[in-house]
Amino acid sequence: MICDLLSNSRTYVPLHPLFPLAFGWLQNSGLQQIKPGRYAIAGDDVFALVSEYETKALPEGCPEAHQLYIDIQVLIQGEELIGWEPLTNQELLKPYRADTDIAFYKGEPALFKLSEGLFAVFFPSDLHMPCISNGNAKPVKKVVIKVKV
């Protein structure tokens, strides 16, 4: 897992051959004006999912992990808490589904705050639990870049 300022993203570009496309899109896409939806960056290898939602209470969250894609999550507006812990031997709640590239687990991940100007990268070895409120539910606008492993 990586969490840093979006302005420092160039530091992480060498970590994956598709990161230059992903971070380049984030720097040049006009995030404040972008509408919710899916945006192709490099076919199914790199794409962006923009969404607007309300954060949820911690008990409603469930740690998740992916096998085919790395997540780069960026808050465009608002803030949320995200849980994180390494994927080790946690109990599986819902088995992996290849069509949605997701599995859900039991766990109590440590929470950190993601706010505007920050990004987080979650690799397949990272359990993460996004969309958690920091108190009351609040509106959020977020982009998740999916980068094929």
N, C-alpha and C positions, 0 to 999 in steps of 0.2 A: 504494500500500500504506500502511496505517495500522497502527501497533501502539501500544497505550496501556493504561492501567489501565481495567478495566471501570467503575470509579467515575467516570471522566472521560467516559463515553460520551455524555453530554448535549452535549458540545462538538461532536460529529459528527452529531447529529440533523439539522441543516439541510442536509447534503450530498446528501440524497436524500429524496424525498417519502415513501418507505416505511420509512426508518430509524427514525422514531418508533415504529412498530409493532414492528419487530425489537428495538430496544434496550429498549422497554417490556416485551416478553415476557421478555427475558433478566433484567430486574430483578425481575420478579414471578412467575417460574415455579417457584421452589424448586429450583434446579439440583442441589443436593446429593442430593435424593431422587428426581429424575426418572429414569425407566427408559429404556433404549434404544428407539428407534423414531422414527417420523416424526410430527411435531406440526403441525397446520394452524394458521396464524396469520392469514393472509388468502388462503385458497385456494391457487392455484398462484403467486400473486404474492409471498408471503412464507411460508416454512415452515421448520421446524427438523428437523434430523437429529441424533439423539443416538446415539452409538456408544461402545462399549468395545472396546479392542484393545491389543495390545502394539506398542510402537514397533519399528522395523526399522532395520537397518544402512544406512548411507549408500549403499553400492553398489546397494541394492534400491530406492532412491527414483528417481522420474522426474518432472521438472518437468511441470506441467499448467497449462492455462488453460481458462476458460469464456467463452462468448459471451452467453448469455442471463441469467446470474445473477451477482451479486456474492456472495462468501462473507464472512460474519462468523464467524470461528472463535474459540471460547472453550474453554479447558481447564477442566474441572470438577474433575478430580483428576489428579495427576501432572504431568509435564512432557515436552515434546518439542522437538526442533529442527525448524525449518521453513526451507527454502531459499526465497529470493526473488531475482528479477531482472526488469527490465522486459522485456516481450515486444517484441522487435524483429525480427530476421531469423534466429532460431534455426532449426536444422534440425528439421523435423517428423518425429517417430518414428511416431506413429499419428494418422491424420487425424481431424478433428473429427467427432464423432457427435452429431447433434441430439437423439437419444433419451436420451442421458446427459449432454448439454451438456459434453463434455470432449474435449480434444485433448492429446496428449503430445508433448514436445519433447526434444531434446538440450540440455544446458546444465549449467553448474556454478554454480548460484545460491549467493549468500552465505547463510550460516546464522545464524539468531538463535534464542534460546530463548523458547518460549512456556510459561508456567507459570500456575498457579492465580492468578486475579485479573486476568489480562491478556486482551486480545482482539486479533485481527488482522483487518483488512479487505483482501480481495483483489478488485480490479476486473478487468474483462476484459483490461486492458492489463498485468496482473501475472502472470508465471509464478510458480507457487508449488509447493513440494515438501514436503508435510506428513508427519507420522508418523515422523520420523527419531529414532533413539535418541541420547541423550547419553551414550554408553558402552555399557552393557548394555541389552538389551531390558527395558522396564518397562511395567506396565499403565497405561493412560490412559483417562479418561472425558472425552468431548469433545462439544460441540454445535457444529454448523455451521448457521447461519441462511442460507438461500438467499433473496436479495432480487432480484426481477426488475429487469433493467436498464430 
